[in-house]
Amino acid sequence: MTKLSTKQRDKLGDGAFAFPKERKEPLENASHVRNAIARFNQVTGVSDDERDAAWERIKAAAKKFGVEVSETSWREIGKS
């Protein structure tokens, strides 16, 4: 995964994150999108509405970067 330095991360707008209020899970490239999906259930202190919105941002970023997402909802993550 491409690691963002603190300086790079601080320069990102809130819209560059799956969870913008918490500034968690940046969505800057395909690697970050895959990581956001893998870590999605590890994010704490967010509501289901925030998770719904984050999932929509992740799906949009996945489409942009050509990442295949088999889950149709965040509730399906890890339930293979």
FINUNU-819185 format. One record per atom (N, C-alpha, C, CB): chain; residue number from 1; x, y, z. Coordinates in nm, 2 decimals, always signed. Glycine has a CB too. Example, Ala and Ser with C-alpha at 12.3 -4.5 7.8 and 13.67 -1.06 7.14 Angstrom:
BEGIN
('A'; 1; (+1.32; -0.57; +0.78))
('A'; 1; (+1.23; -0.45; +0.78))
('A'; 1; (+1.32; -0.33; +0.78))
('A'; 1; (+1.13; -0.45; +0.90))
('A'; 2; (+1.28; -0.22; +0.71))
('A'; 2; (+1.37; -0.11; +0.71))
('A'; 2; (+1.29; +0.00; +0.79))
('A'; 2; (+1.41; -0.06; +0.57))
// end
This chain:
BEGIN
('A'; 1; (+0.08; -0.12; +0.00))
('A'; 1; (+0.00; +0.00; +0.00))
('A'; 1; (+0.09; +0.12; +0.00))
('A'; 1; (-0.10; +0.00; +0.12))
('A'; 2; (+0.05; +0.22; -0.07))
('A'; 2; (+0.12; +0.35; -0.07))
('A'; 2; (+0.09; +0.42; +0.06))
('A'; 2; (+0.07; +0.44; -0.19))
('A'; 3; (+0.19; +0.45; +0.14))
('A'; 3; (+0.18; +0.51; +0.27))
('A'; 3; (+0.18; +0.66; +0.25))
('A'; 3; (+0.29; +0.47; +0.36))
('A'; 4; (+0.09; +0.73; +0.32))
('A'; 4; (+0.08; +0.87; +0.32))
('A'; 4; (+0.16; +0.92; +0.44))
('A'; 4; (-0.06; +0.93; +0.32))
('A'; 5; (+0.24; +1.02; +0.42))
('A'; 5; (+0.31; +1.09; +0.53))
('A'; 5; (+0.21; +1.17; +0.60))
('A'; 5; (+0.43; +1.17; +0.48))
('A'; 6; (+0.24; +1.21; +0.72))
('A'; 6; (+0.15; +1.29; +0.80))
('A'; 6; (+0.12; +1.42; +0.73))
('A'; 6; (+0.21; +1.32; +0.94))
('A'; 7; (+0.22; +1.48; +0.66))
('A'; 7; (+0.21; +1.60; +0.59))
('A'; 7; (+0.11; +1.58; +0.47))
('A'; 7; (+0.35; +1.65; +0.54))
('A'; 8; (+0.13; +1.47; +0.40))
('A'; 8; (+0.04; +1.45; +0.28))
('A'; 8; (-0.10; +1.42; +0.33))
('A'; 8; (+0.09; +1.32; +0.21))
('A'; 9; (-0.12; +1.35; +0.44))
('A'; 9; (-0.25; +1.32; +0.49))
('A'; 9; (-0.32; +1.45; +0.54))
('A'; 9; (-0.24; +1.22; +0.61))
('A'; 10; (-0.24; +1.54; +0.60))
('A'; 10; (-0.30; +1.67; +0.65))
('A'; 10; (-0.34; +1.76; +0.54))
('A'; 10; (-0.20; +1.74; +0.74))
('A'; 11; (-0.28; +1.74; +0.42))
('A'; 11; (-0.32; +1.82; +0.30))
('A'; 11; (-0.45; +1.78; +0.24))
('A'; 11; (-0.20; +1.82; +0.20))
('A'; 12; (-0.49; +1.66; +0.26))
('A'; 12; (-0.61; +1.60; +0.20))
('A'; 12; (-0.73; +1.67; +0.25))
('A'; 12; (-0.62; +1.45; +0.22))
('A'; 13; (-0.83; +1.70; +0.17))
('A'; 13; (-0.96; +1.75; +0.21))
('A'; 13; (-1.04; +1.64; +0.27))
('A'; 13; (-1.03; +1.81; +0.09))
('A'; 14; (-1.14; +1.68; +0.35))
('A'; 14; (-1.22; +1.58; +0.42))
('A'; 14; (-1.28; +1.48; +0.32))
('A'; 14; (-1.33; +1.64; +0.50))
('A'; 15; (-1.31; +1.53; +0.20))
('A'; 15; (-1.38; +1.44; +0.10))
('A'; 15; (-1.29; +1.33; +0.04))
('A'; 15; (-1.42; +1.52; -0.02))
('A'; 16; (-1.16; +1.33; +0.08))
('A'; 16; (-1.07; +1.23; +0.03))
('A'; 16; (-1.07; +1.11; +0.13))
('A'; 16; (-0.93; +1.29; +0.03))
('A'; 17; (-1.15; +1.11; +0.23))
('A'; 17; (-1.16; +1.00; +0.33))
('A'; 17; (-1.30; +0.93; +0.32))
('A'; 17; (-1.13; +1.05; +0.47))
('A'; 18; (-1.30; +0.80; +0.35))
('A'; 18; (-1.42; +0.73; +0.36))
('A'; 18; (-1.50; +0.78; +0.48))
('A'; 18; (-1.40; +0.58; +0.38))
('A'; 19; (-1.44; +0.81; +0.59))
('A'; 19; (-1.50; +0.87; +0.71))
('A'; 19; (-1.44; +1.01; +0.73))
('A'; 19; (-1.48; +0.78; +0.83))
('A'; 20; (-1.50; +1.11; +0.66))
('A'; 20; (-1.44; +1.24; +0.66))
('A'; 20; (-1.44; +1.31; +0.80))
('A'; 20; (-1.51; +1.33; +0.57))
('A'; 21; (-1.54; +1.29; +0.88))
('A'; 21; (-1.54; +1.36; +1.01))
('A'; 21; (-1.43; +1.31; +1.10))
('A'; 21; (-1.68; +1.33; +1.08))
('A'; 22; (-1.40; +1.18; +1.09))
('A'; 22; (-1.29; +1.12; +1.17))
('A'; 22; (-1.16; +1.12; +1.09))
('A'; 22; (-1.33; +0.98; +1.20))
('A'; 23; (-1.16; +1.16; +0.96))
('A'; 23; (-1.05; +1.16; +0.87))
('A'; 23; (-0.98; +1.02; +0.87))
('A'; 23; (-0.94; +1.27; +0.91))
('A'; 24; (-1.06; +0.92; +0.86))
('A'; 24; (-1.02; +0.78; +0.86))
('A'; 24; (-1.04; +0.72; +0.72))
('A'; 24; (-1.09; +0.69; +0.96))
('A'; 25; (-0.95; +0.64; +0.68))
('A'; 25; (-0.95; +0.56; +0.55))
('A'; 25; (-0.94; +0.65; +0.43))
('A'; 25; (-1.07; +0.47; +0.55))
('A'; 26; (-0.82; +0.70; +0.40))
('A'; 26; (-0.81; +0.78; +0.28))
('A'; 26; (-0.84; +0.70; +0.15))
('A'; 26; (-0.67; +0.84; +0.27))
('A'; 27; (-0.89; +0.77; +0.05))
('A'; 27; (-0.93; +0.70; -0.07))
('A'; 27; (-0.85; +0.76; -0.19))
('A'; 27; (-1.08; +0.71; -0.10))
('A'; 28; (-0.72; +0.77; -0.18))
('A'; 28; (-0.64; +0.84; -0.28))
('A'; 28; (-0.59; +0.75; -0.40))
('A'; 28; (-0.52; +0.89; -0.21))
('A'; 29; (-0.60; +0.62; -0.39))
('A'; 29; (-0.56; +0.53; -0.50))
('A'; 29; (-0.62; +0.39; -0.47))
('A'; 29; (-0.40; +0.52; -0.51))
('A'; 30; (-0.60; +0.30; -0.57))
('A'; 30; (-0.65; +0.17; -0.56))
('A'; 30; (-0.61; +0.10; -0.43))
('A'; 30; (-0.61; +0.09; -0.68))
('A'; 31; (-0.49; +0.11; -0.39))
('A'; 31; (-0.44; +0.04; -0.27))
('A'; 31; (-0.51; +0.09; -0.15))
('A'; 31; (-0.29; +0.06; -0.26))
('A'; 32; (-0.53; +0.22; -0.14))
('A'; 32; (-0.60; +0.28; -0.03))
('A'; 32; (-0.75; +0.23; -0.03))
('A'; 32; (-0.60; +0.43; -0.03))
('A'; 33; (-0.81; +0.22; -0.14))
('A'; 33; (-0.95; +0.18; -0.15))
('A'; 33; (-0.96; +0.03; -0.10))
('A'; 33; (-1.00; +0.19; -0.30))
('A'; 34; (-0.87; -0.05; -0.14))
('A'; 34; (-0.87; -0.19; -0.09))
('A'; 34; (-0.85; -0.20; +0.06))
('A'; 34; (-0.77; -0.28; -0.17))
('A'; 35; (-0.76; -0.11; +0.11))
('A'; 35; (-0.74; -0.11; +0.25))
('A'; 35; (-0.86; -0.06; +0.33))
('A'; 35; (-0.61; -0.02; +0.28))
('A'; 36; (-0.93; +0.04; +0.27))
('A'; 36; (-1.05; +0.10; +0.34))
('A'; 36; (-1.15; -0.01; +0.35))
('A'; 36; (-1.10; +0.22; +0.26))
('A'; 37; (-1.17; -0.09; +0.25))
('A'; 37; (-1.26; -0.20; +0.26))
('A'; 37; (-1.22; -0.30; +0.36))
('A'; 37; (-1.28; -0.27; +0.12))
('A'; 38; (-1.09; -0.34; +0.36))
('A'; 38; (-1.04; -0.44; +0.46))
('A'; 38; (-1.06; -0.39; +0.60))
('A'; 38; (-0.90; -0.47; +0.43))
('A'; 39; (-1.04; -0.26; +0.62))
('A'; 39; (-1.04; -0.21; +0.76))
('A'; 39; (-1.18; -0.15; +0.80))
('A'; 39; (-0.94; -0.10; +0.77))
('A'; 40; (-1.27; -0.15; +0.71))
('A'; 40; (-1.40; -0.09; +0.73))
('A'; 40; (-1.46; -0.12; +0.87))
('A'; 40; (-1.50; -0.13; +0.62))
('A'; 41; (-1.47; -0.24; +0.90))
('A'; 41; (-1.53; -0.28; +1.03))
('A'; 41; (-1.45; -0.25; +1.15))
('A'; 41; (-1.56; -0.43; +1.03))
('A'; 42; (-1.33; -0.20; +1.13))
('A'; 42; (-1.24; -0.17; +1.25))
('A'; 42; (-1.26; -0.02; +1.29))
('A'; 42; (-1.09; -0.19; +1.21))
('A'; 43; (-1.33; +0.06; +1.21))
('A'; 43; (-1.36; +0.20; +1.24))
('A'; 43; (-1.46; +0.20; +1.35))
('A'; 43; (-1.40; +0.28; +1.12))
('A'; 44; (-1.43; +0.27; +1.46))
('A'; 44; (-1.53; +0.27; +1.57))
('A'; 44; (-1.58; +0.41; +1.59))
('A'; 44; (-1.46; +0.22; +1.70))
('A'; 45; (-1.69; +0.42; +1.67))
('A'; 45; (-1.74; +0.55; +1.70))
('A'; 45; (-1.82; +0.62; +1.59))
('A'; 45; (-1.64; +0.64; +1.75))
('A'; 46; (-1.87; +0.54; +1.49))
('A'; 46; (-1.95; +0.60; +1.38))
('A'; 46; (-2.08; +0.53; +1.38))
('A'; 46; (-1.87; +0.58; +1.25))
('A'; 47; (-2.18; +0.60; +1.33))
('A'; 47; (-2.32; +0.55; +1.32))
('A'; 47; (-2.33; +0.47; +1.19))
('A'; 47; (-2.42; +0.67; +1.32))
('A'; 48; (-2.44; +0.40; +1.18))
('A'; 48; (-2.48; +0.32; +1.06))
('A'; 48; (-2.50; +0.42; +0.94))
('A'; 48; (-2.60; +0.24; +1.08))
('A'; 49; (-2.55; +0.54; +0.97))
('A'; 49; (-2.57; +0.63; +0.86))
('A'; 49; (-2.43; +0.68; +0.81))
('A'; 49; (-2.65; +0.76; +0.91))
('A'; 50; (-2.34; +0.70; +0.90))
('A'; 50; (-2.20; +0.74; +0.86))
('A'; 50; (-2.14; +0.62; +0.78))
('A'; 50; (-2.11; +0.77; +0.98))
('A'; 51; (-2.16; +0.50; +0.82))
('A'; 51; (-2.11; +0.38; +0.75))
('A'; 51; (-2.17; +0.38; +0.61))
('A'; 51; (-2.13; +0.25; +0.83))
('A'; 52; (-2.30; +0.40; +0.60))
('A'; 52; (-2.37; +0.40; +0.47))
('A'; 52; (-2.30; +0.50; +0.38))
('A'; 52; (-2.52; +0.43; +0.48))
('A'; 53; (-2.28; +0.62; +0.43))
('A'; 53; (-2.22; +0.73; +0.35))
('A'; 53; (-2.07; +0.69; +0.31))
('A'; 53; (-2.22; +0.86; +0.42))
('A'; 54; (-2.00; +0.64; +0.40))
('A'; 54; (-1.86; +0.60; +0.38))
('A'; 54; (-1.86; +0.49; +0.27))
('A'; 54; (-1.79; +0.54; +0.51))
('A'; 55; (-1.95; +0.39; +0.28))
('A'; 55; (-1.96; +0.29; +0.18))
('A'; 55; (-1.98; +0.34; +0.04))
('A'; 55; (-2.07; +0.18; +0.21))
('A'; 56; (-2.06; +0.44; +0.03))
('A'; 56; (-2.09; +0.51; -0.10))
('A'; 56; (-1.96; +0.57; -0.16))
('A'; 56; (-2.20; +0.61; -0.09))
('A'; 57; (-1.89; +0.64; -0.07))
('A'; 57; (-1.76; +0.70; -0.11))
('A'; 57; (-1.66; +0.60; -0.15))
('A'; 57; (-1.70; +0.79; +0.01))
('A'; 58; (-1.66; +0.49; -0.08))
('A'; 58; (-1.56; +0.38; -0.11))
('A'; 58; (-1.60; +0.32; -0.25))
('A'; 58; (-1.57; +0.27; -0.01))
('A'; 59; (-1.73; +0.30; -0.27))
('A'; 59; (-1.77; +0.24; -0.40))
('A'; 59; (-1.74; +0.34; -0.52))
('A'; 59; (-1.92; +0.21; -0.40))
('A'; 60; (-1.76; +0.47; -0.50))
('A'; 60; (-1.72; +0.56; -0.60))
('A'; 60; (-1.57; +0.56; -0.63))
('A'; 60; (-1.77; +0.70; -0.56))
('A'; 61; (-1.49; +0.56; -0.52))
('A'; 61; (-1.35; +0.56; -0.54))
('A'; 61; (-1.30; +0.43; -0.60))
('A'; 61; (-1.28; +0.57; -0.40))
('A'; 62; (-1.37; +0.32; -0.57))
('A'; 62; (-1.33; +0.19; -0.63))
('A'; 62; (-1.36; +0.19; -0.78))
('A'; 62; (-1.42; +0.07; -0.57))
('A'; 63; (-1.47; +0.25; -0.82))
('A'; 63; (-1.50; +0.26; -0.96))
('A'; 63; (-1.39; +0.35; -1.03))
('A'; 63; (-1.64; +0.32; -0.98))
('A'; 64; (-1.36; +0.46; -0.97))
('A'; 64; (-1.26; +0.55; -1.02))
('A'; 64; (-1.12; +0.49; -1.04))
('A'; 64; (-1.24; +0.67; -0.93))
('A'; 65; (-1.08; +0.40; -0.95))
('A'; 65; (-0.95; +0.34; -0.95))
('A'; 65; (-0.95; +0.20; -1.01))
('A'; 65; (-0.89; +0.34; -0.82))
('A'; 66; (-1.07; +0.15; -1.05))
('A'; 66; (-1.08; +0.02; -1.11))
('A'; 66; (-1.06; -0.10; -1.01))
('A'; 66; (-0.97; +0.00; -1.22))
('A'; 67; (-1.11; -0.08; -0.89))
('A'; 67; (-1.11; -0.18; -0.79))
('A'; 67; (-1.24; -0.25; -0.79))
('A'; 67; (-1.08; -0.12; -0.65))
('A'; 68; (-1.23; -0.39; -0.80))
('A'; 68; (-1.36; -0.47; -0.80))
('A'; 68; (-1.41; -0.48; -0.66))
('A'; 68; (-1.33; -0.60; -0.87))
('A'; 69; (-1.53; -0.45; -0.64))
('A'; 69; (-1.60; -0.47; -0.51))
('A'; 69; (-1.71; -0.57; -0.52))
('A'; 69; (-1.65; -0.33; -0.45))
('A'; 70; (-1.70; -0.68; -0.45))
('A'; 70; (-1.80; -0.79; -0.47))
('A'; 70; (-1.92; -0.76; -0.37))
('A'; 70; (-1.74; -0.92; -0.44))
('A'; 71; (-1.90; -0.70; -0.26))
('A'; 71; (-2.00; -0.67; -0.17))
('A'; 71; (-2.09; -0.56; -0.22))
('A'; 71; (-1.94; -0.63; -0.03))
('A'; 72; (-2.22; -0.57; -0.20))
('A'; 72; (-2.31; -0.47; -0.24))
('A'; 72; (-2.34; -0.37; -0.12))
('A'; 72; (-2.44; -0.53; -0.29))
('A'; 73; (-2.31; -0.42; +0.00))
('A'; 73; (-2.33; -0.34; +0.12))
('A'; 73; (-2.22; -0.36; +0.22))
('A'; 73; (-2.47; -0.37; +0.19))
('A'; 74; (-2.19; -0.26; +0.30))
('A'; 74; (-2.08; -0.28; +0.40))
('A'; 74; (-2.12; -0.39; +0.50))
('A'; 74; (-2.06; -0.14; +0.47))
('A'; 75; (-2.24; -0.42; +0.51))
('A'; 75; (-2.28; -0.52; +0.60))
('A'; 75; (-2.24; -0.66; +0.56))
('A'; 75; (-2.43; -0.52; +0.62))
('A'; 76; (-2.20; -0.67; +0.43))
('A'; 76; (-2.16; -0.80; +0.38))
('A'; 76; (-2.00; -0.82; +0.39))
('A'; 76; (-2.19; -0.81; +0.23))
('A'; 77; (-1.93; -0.72; +0.44))
('A'; 77; (-1.79; -0.74; +0.45))
('A'; 77; (-1.75; -0.84; +0.55))
('A'; 77; (-1.72; -0.60; +0.49))
('A'; 78; (-1.67; -0.94; +0.50))
('A'; 78; (-1.62; -1.04; +0.59))
('A'; 78; (-1.72; -1.16; +0.60))
('A'; 78; (-1.59; -0.99; +0.72))
('A'; 79; (-1.82; -1.16; +0.53))
('A'; 79; (-1.92; -1.27; +0.53))
('A'; 79; (-1.92; -1.35; +0.40))
('A'; 79; (-2.07; -1.21; +0.56))
('A'; 80; (-1.81; -1.41; +0.38))
('A'; 80; (-1.81; -1.49; +0.25))
('A'; 80; (-1.86; -1.63; +0.27))
('A'; 80; (-1.66; -1.50; +0.20))
// end
